[in-house]
Amino acid sequence: MRTAAQVIGYIAVAENLLIYVSNRRGRILLFKFISDALWFLNYLLMGGFTGAALNAVAMTREAVFSVRDRYKWAGAKWIPALFLLLTWVSPVLEWVRTGAFTWQPLLPALGSMIFVIGFYARNTKLTKVSSLFGNALWLTYAVLLHNWAGMVGNILMLISALIGIVREYVGKPKEGEA
């Protein structure tokens, strides 16, 4: 199962390269949804139940955030609060499952909370900057699980976000410049 998890993880790594280099919010959310589906399978097969649960929540998050402009309810102020609350379900479930409080499940939960804020924002710059912090926490979680694909994926996501940020700030001429 670990081999299958790693294969799925490396497919996710390849797909992740598409997320933050895009400057269109809808495309970022679509690629992130696909990524989260692949990482859900990866973490489930690796025995990282917190990671799998958070990716399931993230898939729902991206689906809702992608229809904000079409459905009024999807843009309600309580929606990000709901997803922030849902991210705390997975560490609690992990603590109940193991019968012990550990800090390890907090890492991806905090990273996911940062993603909620970043992906709810309409500003792609904020989305990319917030992903630096979210991916750093997920990278630490992947290291603790010895999830090699997760490590590579998060490192590449950090690089992709940095490239996207540079493109946002350096690549566009300022208003009034020709």
C-alpha positions in Angstrom: 0.0 0.0 0.0 2.9 2.4 0.7 4.1 1.8 -2.9 0.7 2.7 -4.3 0.6 5.7 -2.0 3.9 6.9 -3.3 2.9 6.4 -6.9 -0.3 8.4 -6.4 1.8 11.0 -4.5 4.2 11.5 -7.4 1.2 11.9 -9.8 0.0 14.6 -7.4 3.4 16.2 -7.4 3.3 16.5 -11.2 -0.2 17.9 -11.0 0.8 20.4 -8.3 3.1 22.2 -10.6 0.0 23.6 -12.3 -1.6 25.2 -9.3 0.2 28.4 -8.4 1.7 29.3 -11.8 -1.8 30.2 -12.9 -3.1 33.7 -12.4 -6.8 32.8 -12.7 -8.5 32.0 -9.5 -10.9 29.4 -11.0 -8.0 27.5 -12.5 -6.1 27.6 -9.2 -9.1 26.1 -7.4 -9.6 23.4 -10.0 -6.0 22.3 -9.9 -6.1 22.4 -6.1 -9.2 20.2 -6.0 -7.5 17.6 -8.2 -4.4 17.8 -6.1 -6.4 17.3 -2.9 -8.1 14.3 -4.3 -4.8 12.7 -5.1 -3.3 13.6 -1.7 -6.4 12.2 0.0 -5.6 8.8 -1.5 -1.9 9.2 -0.8 -2.4 10.0 2.9 -5.1 7.4 3.3 -2.8 4.7 2.0 0.1 6.0 4.1 -2.0 5.7 7.3 -2.0 9.5 7.7 -5.6 9.8 8.6 -5.4 13.4 9.6 -3.9 14.3 6.2 -6.6 12.2 4.4 -9.4 13.8 6.4 -8.1 17.3 5.8 -7.8 16.7 2.1 -11.4 15.5 2.0 -12.4 18.8 3.7 -10.2 20.7 1.3 -11.9 19.1 -1.7 -15.2 20.3 -0.4 -13.7 23.7 0.3 -12.4 24.2 -3.3 -15.8 23.1 -4.7 -17.6 25.6 -2.6 -15.1 28.4 -3.2 -15.2 27.9 -6.9 -19.0 28.6 -7.1 -18.9 31.8 -5.0 -19.8 34.0 -7.9 -22.7 31.7 -9.0 -24.4 31.0 -5.7 -25.0 33.6 -3.0 -24.7 31.1 -0.1 -21.2 30.1 -1.2 -20.0 33.6 -0.7 -21.5 34.0 2.8 -19.2 35.2 5.5 -19.9 32.0 7.6 -18.5 29.7 4.9 -14.8 30.2 5.7 -15.6 30.0 9.4 -17.3 26.6 8.7 -14.2 25.3 6.9 -11.9 26.7 9.7 -14.0 24.7 12.2 -14.1 21.6 10.0 -10.2 21.5 9.9 -10.3 20.9 13.6 -12.4 17.8 13.3 -9.4 15.7 11.9 -6.9 16.3 14.7 -9.7 15.6 17.3 -10.6 12.4 15.4 -6.9 11.4 15.4 -6.6 12.0 19.2 -9.7 9.9 19.8 -8.4 7.2 17.5 -5.0 7.0 19.2 -6.2 7.7 22.7 -3.5 10.4 23.1 -3.0 14.1 22.5 -0.1 14.7 20.2 1.0 17.8 18.4 1.6 16.1 15.0 -2.0 16.4 13.7 -2.0 20.1 14.5 0.6 20.8 11.7 -1.6 20.0 8.7 -4.7 21.4 10.5 -3.0 24.8 10.9 -1.7 24.6 7.3 -5.3 23.9 6.2 -6.6 26.8 8.2 -4.1 29.0 6.3 -5.3 27.5 3.0 -9.0 28.4 3.9 -8.0 32.0 4.2 -5.9 32.0 1.1 -8.3 30.2 -1.1 -11.3 32.2 0.1 -9.6 35.4 -0.9 -10.3 36.7 -4.4 -6.7 38.0 -4.6 -4.4 35.5 -6.2 -1.4 37.2 -4.6 -2.8 36.5 -1.1 -3.6 32.9 -2.2 0.0 32.3 -3.2 1.6 34.0 -0.2 -0.6 32.1 2.2 0.3 28.9 0.5 4.0 29.4 1.6 3.0 29.1 5.2 0.4 26.3 4.7 2.8 24.2 2.6 5.6 24.6 5.2 3.3 23.0 7.8 2.2 20.2 5.5 5.9 19.6 4.6 6.7 19.1 8.3 3.8 16.6 8.6 5.0 14.7 5.5 8.5 14.5 7.0 7.1 13.1 10.2 5.2 10.5 8.3 8.2 9.7 6.1 6.0 10.4 3.1 8.6 11.0 0.4 6.1 12.0 -2.2 4.5 14.4 0.2 7.9 16.0 1.0 8.7 16.4 -2.7 5.2 17.7 -3.4 5.3 20.3 -0.7 8.8 21.5 -1.6 7.7 21.9 -5.2 4.5 23.6 -4.1 6.6 26.1 -2.2 8.7 26.7 -5.3 5.6 27.0 -7.5 4.1 29.5 -5.1 7.3 31.5 -5.1 7.4 31.5 -8.9 3.8 32.6 -8.9 4.5 35.4 -6.5 7.4 36.6 -8.6 5.2 36.5 -11.7 2.5 38.5 -9.8 4.8 41.2 -8.5 7.5 41.4 -11.2 5.8 40.2 -14.4 3.1 42.9 -14.7 3.7 46.5 -15.7 2.3 49.0 -13.2 -0.7 51.2 -14.0 0.4 54.0 -16.3 3.6 52.3 -17.5 3.8 51.2 -21.1 
